[in-house]
Structure formats: structure tokens, C-alpha cells
């Protein structure tokens, strides 16, 4: 069973990515990660590191606080 935190984080990344009209591949390029990595995060298949959270926040043009705000 996937951990709830990974699911909520993946949903947040997808929400912010679609808000900007970016594909997973475009977000990956902006963040400097492999294109499949974004999909794995959004599907809650990866336990992402703090360094990559920061890269994705910058690529999404949002603060770490906003990206990490996972309340339902």
C-alpha cells in the first residue's frame, strides 16, 4: 500500500504542473531530472529527496512551503 504522504505530494505536483500547462517531460527538463521521474512521483512510486523537492519547486515557480502544503 502506498503511503498517503507520497500520494498527496504526487497529486500536488500534478496540480501545479497542470496549472502551468506543462507536460511531465517539460517539468522534468526544467527541474533537471529524468522524464520518467516526474511520472513516478505523481503516481506515488518514488520517495523523493529534499534536493529534488527543491528542484521541482523551482521548476514549478512556487515556494517550498506551497509545494509542501499537503493538507486535504
mmJSON file of the N, C-alpha and C atoms, coordinates in Angstrom:
{"data_MODEL":{"atom_site":{
"group_PDB":["ATOM","ATOM","ATOM","ATOM","ATOM","ATOM","ATOM","ATOM","ATOM","ATOM","ATOM","ATOM","ATOM","ATOM","ATOM","ATOM","ATOM","ATOM","ATOM","ATOM","ATOM","ATOM","ATOM","ATOM","ATOM","ATOM","ATOM","ATOM","ATOM","ATOM","ATOM","ATOM","ATOM","ATOM","ATOM","ATOM","ATOM","ATOM","ATOM","ATOM","ATOM","ATOM","ATOM","ATOM","ATOM","ATOM","ATOM","ATOM","ATOM","ATOM","ATOM","ATOM","ATOM","ATOM","ATOM","ATOM","ATOM","ATOM","ATOM","ATOM","ATOM","ATOM","ATOM","ATOM","ATOM","ATOM","ATOM","ATOM","ATOM","ATOM","ATOM","ATOM","ATOM","ATOM","ATOM","ATOM","ATOM","ATOM","ATOM","ATOM","ATOM","ATOM","ATOM","ATOM","ATOM","ATOM","ATOM","ATOM","ATOM","ATOM","ATOM","ATOM","ATOM","ATOM","ATOM","ATOM","ATOM","ATOM","ATOM","ATOM","ATOM","ATOM","ATOM","ATOM","ATOM","ATOM","ATOM","ATOM","ATOM","ATOM","ATOM","ATOM","ATOM","ATOM","ATOM","ATOM","ATOM","ATOM","ATOM","ATOM","ATOM","ATOM","ATOM","ATOM","ATOM","ATOM","ATOM","ATOM","ATOM","ATOM","ATOM","ATOM","ATOM","ATOM","ATOM","ATOM","ATOM","ATOM","ATOM","ATOM","ATOM","ATOM","ATOM","ATOM","ATOM","ATOM","ATOM","ATOM","ATOM","ATOM","ATOM","ATOM","ATOM","ATOM","ATOM","ATOM","ATOM","ATOM","ATOM","ATOM","ATOM","ATOM","ATOM","ATOM","ATOM","ATOM","ATOM","ATOM","ATOM","ATOM","ATOM","ATOM","ATOM","ATOM","ATOM","ATOM","ATOM","ATOM","ATOM","ATOM","ATOM","ATOM","ATOM","ATOM","ATOM","ATOM","ATOM","ATOM","ATOM","ATOM","ATOM","ATOM","ATOM","ATOM","ATOM","ATOM","ATOM","ATOM","ATOM","ATOM","ATOM","ATOM","ATOM","ATOM","ATOM","ATOM","ATOM","ATOM","ATOM","ATOM","ATOM","ATOM","ATOM","ATOM","ATOM","ATOM"],
"id":[1,2,3,4,5,6,7,8,9,10,11,12,13,14,15,16,17,18,19,20,21,22,23,24,25,26,27,28,29,30,31,32,33,34,35,36,37,38,39,40,41,42,43,44,45,46,47,48,49,50,51,52,53,54,55,56,57,58,59,60,61,62,63,64,65,66,67,68,69,70,71,72,73,74,75,76,77,78,79,80,81,82,83,84,85,86,87,88,89,90,91,92,93,94,95,96,97,98,99,100,101,102,103,104,105,106,107,108,109,110,111,112,113,114,115,116,117,118,119,120,121,122,123,124,125,126,127,128,129,130,131,132,133,134,135,136,137,138,139,140,141,142,143,144,145,146,147,148,149,150,151,152,153,154,155,156,157,158,159,160,161,162,163,164,165,166,167,168,169,170,171,172,173,174,175,176,177,178,179,180,181,182,183,184,185,186,187,188,189,190,191,192,193,194,195,196,197,198,199,200,201,202,203,204,205,206,207,208,209,210,211,212,213,214,215,216],
"type_symbol":["N","C","C","N","C","C","N","C","C","N","C","C","N","C","C","N","C","C","N","C","C","N","C","C","N","C","C","N","C","C","N","C","C","N","C","C","N","C","C","N","C","C","N","C","C","N","C","C","N","C","C","N","C","C","N","C","C","N","C","C","N","C","C","N","C","C","N","C","C","N","C","C","N","C","C","N","C","C","N","C","C","N","C","C","N","C","C","N","C","C","N","C","C","N","C","C","N","C","C","N","C","C","N","C","C","N","C","C","N","C","C","N","C","C","N","C","C","N","C","C","N","C","C","N","C","C","N","C","C","N","C","C","N","C","C","N","C","C","N","C","C","N","C","C","N","C","C","N","C","C","N","C","C","N","C","C","N","C","C","N","C","C","N","C","C","N","C","C","N","C","C","N","C","C","N","C","C","N","C","C","N","C","C","N","C","C","N","C","C","N","C","C","N","C","C","N","C","C","N","C","C","N","C","C","N","C","C","N","C","C","N","C","C","N","C","C"],
"label_atom_id":["N","CA","C","N","CA","C","N","CA","C","N","CA","C","N","CA","C","N","CA","C","N","CA","C","N","CA","C","N","CA","C","N","CA","C","N","CA","C","N","CA","C","N","CA","C","N","CA","C","N","CA","C","N","CA","C","N","CA","C","N","CA","C","N","CA","C","N","CA","C","N","CA","C","N","CA","C","N","CA","C","N","CA","C","N","CA","C","N","CA","C","N","CA","C","N","CA","C","N","CA","C","N","CA","C","N","CA","C","N","CA","C","N","CA","C","N","CA","C","N","CA","C","N","CA","C","N","CA","C","N","CA","C","N","CA","C","N","CA","C","N","CA","C","N","CA","C","N","CA","C","N","CA","C","N","CA","C","N","CA","C","N","CA","C","N","CA","C","N","CA","C","N","CA","C","N","CA","C","N","CA","C","N","CA","C","N","CA","C","N","CA","C","N","CA","C","N","CA","C","N","CA","C","N","CA","C","N","CA","C","N","CA","C","N","CA","C","N","CA","C","N","CA","C","N","CA","C","N","CA","C","N","CA","C","N","CA","C","N","CA","C","N","CA","C","N","CA","C","N","CA","C"],
"label_alt_id":[null,null,null,null,null,null,null,null,null,null,null,null,null,null,null,null,null,null,null,null,null,null,null,null,null,null,null,null,null,null,null,null,null,null,null,null,null,null,null,null,null,null,null,null,null,null,null,null,null,null,null,null,null,null,null,null,null,null,null,null,null,null,null,null,null,null,null,null,null,null,null,null,null,null,null,null,null,null,null,null,null,null,null,null,null,null,null,null,null,null,null,null,null,null,null,null,null,null,null,null,null,null,null,null,null,null,null,null,null,null,null,null,null,null,null,null,null,null,null,null,null,null,null,null,null,null,null,null,null,null,null,null,null,null,null,null,null,null,null,null,null,null,null,null,null,null,null,null,null,null,null,null,null,null,null,null,null,null,null,null,null,null,null,null,null,null,null,null,null,null,null,null,null,null,null,null,null,null,null,null,null,null,null,null,null,null,null,null,null,null,null,null,null,null,null,null,null,null,null,null,null,null,null,null,null,null,null,null,null,null,null,null,null,null,null,null],
"label_comp_id":["UNK","UNK","UNK","UNK","UNK","UNK","UNK","UNK","UNK","UNK","UNK","UNK","UNK","UNK","UNK","UNK","UNK","UNK","UNK","UNK","UNK","UNK","UNK","UNK","UNK","UNK","UNK","UNK","UNK","UNK","UNK","UNK","UNK","UNK","UNK","UNK","UNK","UNK","UNK","UNK","UNK","UNK","UNK","UNK","UNK","UNK","UNK","UNK","UNK","UNK","UNK","UNK","UNK","UNK","UNK","UNK","UNK","UNK","UNK","UNK","UNK","UNK","UNK","UNK","UNK","UNK","UNK","UNK","UNK","UNK","UNK","UNK","UNK","UNK","UNK","UNK","UNK","UNK","UNK","UNK","UNK","UNK","UNK","UNK","UNK","UNK","UNK","UNK","UNK","UNK","UNK","UNK","UNK","UNK","UNK","UNK","UNK","UNK","UNK","UNK","UNK","UNK","UNK","UNK","UNK","UNK","UNK","UNK","UNK","UNK","UNK","UNK","UNK","UNK","UNK","UNK","UNK","UNK","UNK","UNK","UNK","UNK","UNK","UNK","UNK","UNK","UNK","UNK","UNK","UNK","UNK","UNK","UNK","UNK","UNK","UNK","UNK","UNK","UNK","UNK","UNK","UNK","UNK","UNK","UNK","UNK","UNK","UNK","UNK","UNK","UNK","UNK","UNK","UNK","UNK","UNK","UNK","UNK","UNK","UNK","UNK","UNK","UNK","UNK","UNK","UNK","UNK","UNK","UNK","UNK","UNK","UNK","UNK","UNK","UNK","UNK","UNK","UNK","UNK","UNK","UNK","UNK","UNK","UNK","UNK","UNK","UNK","UNK","UNK","UNK","UNK","UNK","UNK","UNK","UNK","UNK","UNK","UNK","UNK","UNK","UNK","UNK","UNK","UNK","UNK","UNK","UNK","UNK","UNK","UNK","UNK","UNK","UNK","UNK","UNK","UNK"],
"label_asym_id":["A","A","A","A","A","A","A","A","A","A","A","A","A","A","A","A","A","A","A","A","A","A","A","A","A","A","A","A","A","A","A","A","A","A","A","A","A","A","A","A","A","A","A","A","A","A","A","A","A","A","A","A","A","A","A","A","A","A","A","A","A","A","A","A","A","A","A","A","A","A","A","A","A","A","A","A","A","A","A","A","A","A","A","A","A","A","A","A","A","A","A","A","A","A","A","A","A","A","A","A","A","A","A","A","A","A","A","A","A","A","A","A","A","A","A","A","A","A","A","A","A","A","A","A","A","A","A","A","A","A","A","A","A","A","A","A","A","A","A","A","A","A","A","A","A","A","A","A","A","A","A","A","A","A","A","A","A","A","A","A","A","A","A","A","A","A","A","A","A","A","A","A","A","A","A","A","A","A","A","A","A","A","A","A","A","A","A","A","A","A","A","A","A","A","A","A","A","A","A","A","A","A","A","A","A","A","A","A","A","A","A","A","A","A","A","A"],
"label_entity_id":["1","1","1","1","1","1","1","1","1","1","1","1","1","1","1","1","1","1","1","1","1","1","1","1","1","1","1","1","1","1","1","1","1","1","1","1","1","1","1","1","1","1","1","1","1","1","1","1","1","1","1","1","1","1","1","1","1","1","1","1","1","1","1","1","1","1","1","1","1","1","1","1","1","1","1","1","1","1","1","1","1","1","1","1","1","1","1","1","1","1","1","1","1","1","1","1","1","1","1","1","1","1","1","1","1","1","1","1","1","1","1","1","1","1","1","1","1","1","1","1","1","1","1","1","1","1","1","1","1","1","1","1","1","1","1","1","1","1","1","1","1","1","1","1","1","1","1","1","1","1","1","1","1","1","1","1","1","1","1","1","1","1","1","1","1","1","1","1","1","1","1","1","1","1","1","1","1","1","1","1","1","1","1","1","1","1","1","1","1","1","1","1","1","1","1","1","1","1","1","1","1","1","1","1","1","1","1","1","1","1","1","1","1","1","1","1"],
"label_seq_id":[1,1,1,2,2,2,3,3,3,4,4,4,5,5,5,6,6,6,7,7,7,8,8,8,9,9,9,10,10,10,11,11,11,12,12,12,13,13,13,14,14,14,15,15,15,16,16,16,17,17,17,18,18,18,19,19,19,20,20,20,21,21,21,22,22,22,23,23,23,24,24,24,25,25,25,26,26,26,27,27,27,28,28,28,29,29,29,30,30,30,31,31,31,32,32,32,33,33,33,34,34,34,35,35,35,36,36,36,37,37,37,38,38,38,39,39,39,40,40,40,41,41,41,42,42,42,43,43,43,44,44,44,45,45,45,46,46,46,47,47,47,48,48,48,49,49,49,50,50,50,51,51,51,52,52,52,53,53,53,54,54,54,55,55,55,56,56,56,57,57,57,58,58,58,59,59,59,60,60,60,61,61,61,62,62,62,63,63,63,64,64,64,65,65,65,66,66,66,67,67,67,68,68,68,69,69,69,70,70,70,71,71,71,72,72,72],
"pdbx_PDB_ins_code":[null,null,null,null,null,null,null,null,null,null,null,null,null,null,null,null,null,null,null,null,null,null,null,null,null,null,null,null,null,null,null,null,null,null,null,null,null,null,null,null,null,null,null,null,null,null,null,null,null,null,null,null,null,null,null,null,null,null,null,null,null,null,null,null,null,null,null,null,null,null,null,null,null,null,null,null,null,null,null,null,null,null,null,null,null,null,null,null,null,null,null,null,null,null,null,null,null,null,null,null,null,null,null,null,null,null,null,null,null,null,null,null,null,null,null,null,null,null,null,null,null,null,null,null,null,null,null,null,null,null,null,null,null,null,null,null,null,null,null,null,null,null,null,null,null,null,null,null,null,null,null,null,null,null,null,null,null,null,null,null,null,null,null,null,null,null,null,null,null,null,null,null,null,null,null,null,null,null,null,null,null,null,null,null,null,null,null,null,null,null,null,null,null,null,null,null,null,null,null,null,null,null,null,null,null,null,null,null,null,null,null,null,null,null,null,null],
"Cartn_x":[0.842,0.0,0.881,0.557,1.336,1.054,2.092,1.929,1.188,0.297,-0.566,0.239,1.353,2.161,2.673,3.064,3.544,2.415,1.256,0.089,-0.269,-0.339,-0.708,0.342,1.621,2.676,2.592,2.392,2.26,1.091,-0.017,-1.189,-0.877,-0.14,0.226,1.136,2.106,2.994,2.169,1.279,0.438,-0.445,-1.038,-1.896,-1.12,0.061,0.86,1.403,1.768,2.264,1.17,-0.031,-1.119,-1.558,-1.425,-1.739,-0.871,0.393,1.312,1.191,0.397,0.24,1.459,2.195,3.41,3.133,3.822,3.811,4.788,4.72,5.682,7.096,7.259,8.588,9.104,8.234,8.658,9.074,8.309,8.671,10.007,10.215,11.472,12.66,12.52,13.609,13.886,12.845,13.016,13.704,13.356,13.882,15.225,15.619,16.879,16.834,15.673,15.522,15.056,15.095,14.672,13.162,12.708,11.28,10.397,10.875,10.049,9.947,10.887,10.904,9.661,9.247,8.069,6.834,6.672,5.536,5.536,6.707,6.821,6.451,6.805,6.428,4.917,4.349,2.913,2.098,2.645,1.961,2.333,3.07,3.487,4.36,5.19,6.086,7.5,7.774,9.113,9.011,9.938,10.084,11.15,10.723,11.568,12.472,13.673,14.622,14.322,14.825,14.658,15.3,16.436,17.099,16.207,15.548,14.67,13.363,12.892,11.717,12.031,13.23,13.63,13.716,14.281,14.375,12.987,12.077,10.725,9.985,10.138,9.509,9.989,11.276,11.819,11.284,11.222,10.721,9.241,8.501,7.077,6.849,7.951,7.899,7.05,7.199,6.495,7.482,7.094,7.951,7.884,8.906,8.88,7.675,7.35,6.189,4.911,4.716,3.488,3.493,4.612,4.674,4.458,4.943,4.824,3.519,2.68,1.372,0.448,0.297,-0.406,-1.728,-2.218,-3.481,-4.593,-5.527,-6.653,-7.695],
"Cartn_y":[-1.194,0.0,1.249,2.17,3.409,4.297,4.965,5.862,7.123,7.547,8.702,9.956,10.186,11.386,11.4,10.238,10.17,10.438,9.932,10.162,11.64,12.259,13.684,14.559,14.216,15.001,14.869,13.669,13.453,14.212,14.241,14.994,16.488,16.972,18.393,18.747,17.903,18.147,18.176,17.212,17.168,18.417,18.815,20.007,21.254,21.44,22.623,22.551,21.355,21.195,21.518,21.024,21.289,22.757,23.37,24.807,25.623,25.2,25.893,25.418,24.39,23.86,23.097,22.489,21.761,20.269,19.625,18.166,17.661,16.371,15.79,15.974,15.81,15.953,17.386,18.372,19.775,20.089,19.584,19.808,19.141,17.946,17.235,18.023,18.577,19.372,20.584,21.278,22.457,22.108,20.929,20.53,19.814,19.418,18.715,17.279,16.643,15.237,14.458,13.133,12.298,12.392,12.316,12.496,11.474,10.249,9.237,9.475,10.245,10.512,11.29,12.26,13.06,12.172,11.303,10.381,9.48,9.016,8.153,8.905,10.176,10.999,11.183,11.533,11.777,10.515,9.357,8.083,7.522,8.294,7.908,6.658,6.513,5.365,5.69,6.956,7.383,8.129,7.84,8.603,9.659,10.819,11.883,12.495,12.891,13.522,15.012,15.59,17.026,17.834,17.374,18.089,18.126,17.031,17.005,17.748,17.783,18.607,20.067,20.501,21.886,22.152,21.228,21.384,21.496,20.666,20.675,21.944,22.398,23.656,24.815,24.89,25.954,25.825,24.605,24.382,24.748,24.578,24.932,26.399,27.093,28.515,28.787,27.89,28.075,27.862,28.31,28.148,26.706,26.348,25.034,24.908,25.987,25.968,25.599,26.218,25.945,24.509,24.048,22.684,21.667,21.965,21.028,21.161,22.105,22.262,21.183,20.107,18.925,18.664,19.64,19.437,19.149,18.346,17.998,19.088],
"Cartn_z":[0.0,0.0,0.0,-0.872,-0.965,0.241,0.68,1.817,1.405,2.266,1.998,1.642,2.316,2.05,0.615,0.088,-1.293,-2.278,-1.961,-2.823,-2.848,-1.68,-1.614,-2.286,-2.107,-2.747,-4.263,-4.749,-6.189,-6.777,-6.053,-6.506,-6.569,-5.593,-5.555,-6.736,-7.029,-8.17,-9.455,-9.646,-10.849,-10.955,-9.837,-9.813,-10.247,-9.686,-10.005,-11.435,-11.886,-13.257,-14.266,-14.039,-14.98,-14.923,-13.749,-13.616,-14.566,-14.724,-15.625,-17.071,-17.296,-18.65,-19.139,-18.206,-18.559,-18.678,-19.602,-19.655,-18.598,-18.313,-17.385,-17.923,-19.219,-19.821,-19.692,-19.913,-19.788,-18.349,-17.391,-15.99,-15.676,-16.173,-15.939,-16.469,-17.663,-18.242,-17.365,-16.955,-16.097,-14.772,-14.232,-12.928,-13.022,-14.219,-14.381,-13.89,-14.074,-13.703,-14.929,-14.849,-15.96,-16.128,-17.36,-17.642,-16.938,-16.775,-16.109,-14.6,-14.059,-12.623,-12.196,-13.001,-12.664,-12.608,-13.58,-13.575,-12.352,-11.981,-10.803,-9.523,-9.458,-8.3,-8.277,-9.419,-9.48,-9.188,-9.477,-9.19,-7.818,-7.039,-5.681,-5.679,-6.693,-6.791,-6.309,-6.038,-5.6,-4.287,-3.398,-2.171,-2.462,-2.837,-3.376,-2.298,-2.701,-1.775,-1.633,-0.575,-0.36,-1.483,-1.977,-3.075,-4.309,-4.617,-5.787,-5.548,-4.308,-3.991,-4.301,-3.916,-4.185,-5.694,-6.447,-7.904,-8.533,-8.078,-8.65,-8.261,-7.031,-6.615,-7.489,-7.711,-8.573,-9.994,-10.507,-11.861,-11.984,-10.885,-10.868,-10.51,-10.212,-9.873,-8.64,-7.638,-6.372,-5.221,-4.048,-2.872,-2.374,-1.62,-0.972,-0.046,0.652,1.554,0.805,-0.351,-1.111,-1.638,-2.129,-2.652,-1.537,-0.358,0.759,1.538,1.155,1.814,1.28,2.036,1.556,2.29,3.011,3.726,2.734,3.162,2.295,2.317],
"occupancy":[1.0,1.0,1.0,1.0,1.0,1.0,1.0,1.0,1.0,1.0,1.0,1.0,1.0,1.0,1.0,1.0,1.0,1.0,1.0,1.0,1.0,1.0,1.0,1.0,1.0,1.0,1.0,1.0,1.0,1.0,1.0,1.0,1.0,1.0,1.0,1.0,1.0,1.0,1.0,1.0,1.0,1.0,1.0,1.0,1.0,1.0,1.0,1.0,1.0,1.0,1.0,1.0,1.0,1.0,1.0,1.0,1.0,1.0,1.0,1.0,1.0,1.0,1.0,1.0,1.0,1.0,1.0,1.0,1.0,1.0,1.0,1.0,1.0,1.0,1.0,1.0,1.0,1.0,1.0,1.0,1.0,1.0,1.0,1.0,1.0,1.0,1.0,1.0,1.0,1.0,1.0,1.0,1.0,1.0,1.0,1.0,1.0,1.0,1.0,1.0,1.0,1.0,1.0,1.0,1.0,1.0,1.0,1.0,1.0,1.0,1.0,1.0,1.0,1.0,1.0,1.0,1.0,1.0,1.0,1.0,1.0,1.0,1.0,1.0,1.0,1.0,1.0,1.0,1.0,1.0,1.0,1.0,1.0,1.0,1.0,1.0,1.0,1.0,1.0,1.0,1.0,1.0,1.0,1.0,1.0,1.0,1.0,1.0,1.0,1.0,1.0,1.0,1.0,1.0,1.0,1.0,1.0,1.0,1.0,1.0,1.0,1.0,1.0,1.0,1.0,1.0,1.0,1.0,1.0,1.0,1.0,1.0,1.0,1.0,1.0,1.0,1.0,1.0,1.0,1.0,1.0,1.0,1.0,1.0,1.0,1.0,1.0,1.0,1.0,1.0,1.0,1.0,1.0,1.0,1.0,1.0,1.0,1.0,1.0,1.0,1.0,1.0,1.0,1.0,1.0,1.0,1.0,1.0,1.0,1.0,1.0,1.0,1.0,1.0,1.0,1.0],
"B_iso_or_equiv":[0.0,0.0,0.0,0.0,0.0,0.0,0.0,0.0,0.0,0.0,0.0,0.0,0.0,0.0,0.0,0.0,0.0,0.0,0.0,0.0,0.0,0.0,0.0,0.0,0.0,0.0,0.0,0.0,0.0,0.0,0.0,0.0,0.0,0.0,0.0,0.0,0.0,0.0,0.0,0.0,0.0,0.0,0.0,0.0,0.0,0.0,0.0,0.0,0.0,0.0,0.0,0.0,0.0,0.0,0.0,0.0,0.0,0.0,0.0,0.0,0.0,0.0,0.0,0.0,0.0,0.0,0.0,0.0,0.0,0.0,0.0,0.0,0.0,0.0,0.0,0.0,0.0,0.0,0.0,0.0,0.0,0.0,0.0,0.0,0.0,0.0,0.0,0.0,0.0,0.0,0.0,0.0,0.0,0.0,0.0,0.0,0.0,0.0,0.0,0.0,0.0,0.0,0.0,0.0,0.0,0.0,0.0,0.0,0.0,0.0,0.0,0.0,0.0,0.0,0.0,0.0,0.0,0.0,0.0,0.0,0.0,0.0,0.0,0.0,0.0,0.0,0.0,0.0,0.0,0.0,0.0,0.0,0.0,0.0,0.0,0.0,0.0,0.0,0.0,0.0,0.0,0.0,0.0,0.0,0.0,0.0,0.0,0.0,0.0,0.0,0.0,0.0,0.0,0.0,0.0,0.0,0.0,0.0,0.0,0.0,0.0,0.0,0.0,0.0,0.0,0.0,0.0,0.0,0.0,0.0,0.0,0.0,0.0,0.0,0.0,0.0,0.0,0.0,0.0,0.0,0.0,0.0,0.0,0.0,0.0,0.0,0.0,0.0,0.0,0.0,0.0,0.0,0.0,0.0,0.0,0.0,0.0,0.0,0.0,0.0,0.0,0.0,0.0,0.0,0.0,0.0,0.0,0.0,0.0,0.0,0.0,0.0,0.0,0.0,0.0,0.0],
"pdbx_formal_charge":[null,null,null,null,null,null,null,null,null,null,null,null,null,null,null,null,null,null,null,null,null,null,null,null,null,null,null,null,null,null,null,null,null,null,null,null,null,null,null,null,null,null,null,null,null,null,null,null,null,null,null,null,null,null,null,null,null,null,null,null,null,null,null,null,null,null,null,null,null,null,null,null,null,null,null,null,null,null,null,null,null,null,null,null,null,null,null,null,null,null,null,null,null,null,null,null,null,null,null,null,null,null,null,null,null,null,null,null,null,null,null,null,null,null,null,null,null,null,null,null,null,null,null,null,null,null,null,null,null,null,null,null,null,null,null,null,null,null,null,null,null,null,null,null,null,null,null,null,null,null,null,null,null,null,null,null,null,null,null,null,null,null,null,null,null,null,null,null,null,null,null,null,null,null,null,null,null,null,null,null,null,null,null,null,null,null,null,null,null,null,null,null,null,null,null,null,null,null,null,null,null,null,null,null,null,null,null,null,null,null,null,null,null,null,null,null],
"auth_seq_id":[1,1,1,2,2,2,3,3,3,4,4,4,5,5,5,6,6,6,7,7,7,8,8,8,9,9,9,10,10,10,11,11,11,12,12,12,13,13,13,14,14,14,15,15,15,16,16,16,17,17,17,18,18,18,19,19,19,20,20,20,21,21,21,22,22,22,23,23,23,24,24,24,25,25,25,26,26,26,27,27,27,28,28,28,29,29,29,30,30,30,31,31,31,32,32,32,33,33,33,34,34,34,35,35,35,36,36,36,37,37,37,38,38,38,39,39,39,40,40,40,41,41,41,42,42,42,43,43,43,44,44,44,45,45,45,46,46,46,47,47,47,48,48,48,49,49,49,50,50,50,51,51,51,52,52,52,53,53,53,54,54,54,55,55,55,56,56,56,57,57,57,58,58,58,59,59,59,60,60,60,61,61,61,62,62,62,63,63,63,64,64,64,65,65,65,66,66,66,67,67,67,68,68,68,69,69,69,70,70,70,71,71,71,72,72,72],
"auth_comp_id":["UNK","UNK","UNK","UNK","UNK","UNK","UNK","UNK","UNK","UNK","UNK","UNK","UNK","UNK","UNK","UNK","UNK","UNK","UNK","UNK","UNK","UNK","UNK","UNK","UNK","UNK","UNK","UNK","UNK","UNK","UNK","UNK","UNK","UNK","UNK","UNK","UNK","UNK","UNK","UNK","UNK","UNK","UNK","UNK","UNK","UNK","UNK","UNK","UNK","UNK","UNK","UNK","UNK","UNK","UNK","UNK","UNK","UNK","UNK","UNK","UNK","UNK","UNK","UNK","UNK","UNK","UNK","UNK","UNK","UNK","UNK","UNK","UNK","UNK","UNK","UNK","UNK","UNK","UNK","UNK","UNK","UNK","UNK","UNK","UNK","UNK","UNK","UNK","UNK","UNK","UNK","UNK","UNK","UNK","UNK","UNK","UNK","UNK","UNK","UNK","UNK","UNK","UNK","UNK","UNK","UNK","UNK","UNK","UNK","UNK","UNK","UNK","UNK","UNK","UNK","UNK","UNK","UNK","UNK","UNK","UNK","UNK","UNK","UNK","UNK","UNK","UNK","UNK","UNK","UNK","UNK","UNK","UNK","UNK","UNK","UNK","UNK","UNK","UNK","UNK","UNK","UNK","UNK","UNK","UNK","UNK","UNK","UNK","UNK","UNK","UNK","UNK","UNK","UNK","UNK","UNK","UNK","UNK","UNK","UNK","UNK","UNK","UNK","UNK","UNK","UNK","UNK","UNK","UNK","UNK","UNK","UNK","UNK","UNK","UNK","UNK","UNK","UNK","UNK","UNK","UNK","UNK","UNK","UNK","UNK","UNK","UNK","UNK","UNK","UNK","UNK","UNK","UNK","UNK","UNK","UNK","UNK","UNK","UNK","UNK","UNK","UNK","UNK","UNK","UNK","UNK","UNK","UNK","UNK","UNK","UNK","UNK","UNK","UNK","UNK","UNK"],
"auth_asym_id":["A","A","A","A","A","A","A","A","A","A","A","A","A","A","A","A","A","A","A","A","A","A","A","A","A","A","A","A","A","A","A","A","A","A","A","A","A","A","A","A","A","A","A","A","A","A","A","A","A","A","A","A","A","A","A","A","A","A","A","A","A","A","A","A","A","A","A","A","A","A","A","A","A","A","A","A","A","A","A","A","A","A","A","A","A","A","A","A","A","A","A","A","A","A","A","A","A","A","A","A","A","A","A","A","A","A","A","A","A","A","A","A","A","A","A","A","A","A","A","A","A","A","A","A","A","A","A","A","A","A","A","A","A","A","A","A","A","A","A","A","A","A","A","A","A","A","A","A","A","A","A","A","A","A","A","A","A","A","A","A","A","A","A","A","A","A","A","A","A","A","A","A","A","A","A","A","A","A","A","A","A","A","A","A","A","A","A","A","A","A","A","A","A","A","A","A","A","A","A","A","A","A","A","A","A","A","A","A","A","A","A","A","A","A","A","A"],
"auth_atom_id":["N","CA","C","N","CA","C","N","CA","C","N","CA","C","N","CA","C","N","CA","C","N","CA","C","N","CA","C","N","CA","C","N","CA","C","N","CA","C","N","CA","C","N","CA","C","N","CA","C","N","CA","C","N","CA","C","N","CA","C","N","CA","C","N","CA","C","N","CA","C","N","CA","C","N","CA","C","N","CA","C","N","CA","C","N","CA","C","N","CA","C","N","CA","C","N","CA","C","N","CA","C","N","CA","C","N","CA","C","N","CA","C","N","CA","C","N","CA","C","N","CA","C","N","CA","C","N","CA","C","N","CA","C","N","CA","C","N","CA","C","N","CA","C","N","CA","C","N","CA","C","N","CA","C","N","CA","C","N","CA","C","N","CA","C","N","CA","C","N","CA","C","N","CA","C","N","CA","C","N","CA","C","N","CA","C","N","CA","C","N","CA","C","N","CA","C","N","CA","C","N","CA","C","N","CA","C","N","CA","C","N","CA","C","N","CA","C","N","CA","C","N","CA","C","N","CA","C","N","CA","C","N","CA","C","N","CA","C","N","CA","C","N","CA","C","N","CA","C","N","CA","C"],
"pdbx_PDB_model_num":[1,1,1,1,1,1,1,1,1,1,1,1,1,1,1,1,1,1,1,1,1,1,1,1,1,1,1,1,1,1,1,1,1,1,1,1,1,1,1,1,1,1,1,1,1,1,1,1,1,1,1,1,1,1,1,1,1,1,1,1,1,1,1,1,1,1,1,1,1,1,1,1,1,1,1,1,1,1,1,1,1,1,1,1,1,1,1,1,1,1,1,1,1,1,1,1,1,1,1,1,1,1,1,1,1,1,1,1,1,1,1,1,1,1,1,1,1,1,1,1,1,1,1,1,1,1,1,1,1,1,1,1,1,1,1,1,1,1,1,1,1,1,1,1,1,1,1,1,1,1,1,1,1,1,1,1,1,1,1,1,1,1,1,1,1,1,1,1,1,1,1,1,1,1,1,1,1,1,1,1,1,1,1,1,1,1,1,1,1,1,1,1,1,1,1,1,1,1,1,1,1,1,1,1,1,1,1,1,1,1,1,1,1,1,1,1]
}}}
